[in-house]
Amino acid sequence: MKRVKKGDLPEKICATCGRPFSWRKKWERVWDEVCYCSDRCRSEKNKLRQTKEHE
């Protein structure tokens, strides 16, 4: 079995916080759809959208 080094994993930039995050095994089938690094950032997207609407 061939192992991949952590530094060789694909990365994306989080749509909410702007930080880079790496591929995870649990995202294997949905990697193209992943936009947020965590559940917290995913829930923050709604708060950001609501504050922009009220401005």
C-alpha positions in Angstrom: 0.0 0.0 0.0 1.4 3.4 -1.1 1.3 6.2 1.5 1.0 9.8 0.6 2.9 12.4 2.6 0.8 15.1 4.3 2.6 17.8 2.3 1.5 16.2 -1.0 -2.2 16.3 -0.3 -4.4 18.7 -2.3 -5.3 21.9 -0.6 -8.1 24.5 -0.9 -8.8 27.9 0.6 -11.8 28.2 3.0 -14.5 30.4 1.6 -15.2 31.9 5.0 -11.9 32.4 6.8 -9.5 32.3 3.9 -7.2 29.8 5.4 -5.8 26.8 3.5 -7.0 23.3 4.5 -5.9 19.9 3.3 -7.8 16.9 1.9 -9.3 14.5 4.4 -10.2 10.9 4.0 -13.8 11.6 5.0 -14.0 14.1 2.1 -12.7 11.5 -0.5 -16.0 11.3 -2.5 -17.1 14.9 -2.2 -13.8 16.8 -2.4 -15.0 18.9 -5.4 -17.9 20.1 -3.3 -16.0 21.0 -0.1 -15.7 24.8 0.4 -15.3 25.2 4.1 -12.5 24.0 6.4 -14.8 23.3 9.4 -18.4 23.1 10.6 -17.9 26.5 12.3 -16.9 28.2 9.0 -19.9 26.5 7.2 -22.3 27.9 9.8 -20.6 31.4 9.7 -21.5 31.7 6.0 -25.1 32.2 7.0 -24.2 34.9 9.5 -22.1 36.8 7.0 -24.8 36.6 4.4 -27.4 38.0 6.9 -25.2 40.9 8.0 -24.6 41.9 4.3 -28.3 41.9 3.7 -29.0 44.3 6.6 -26.4 46.8 5.5 
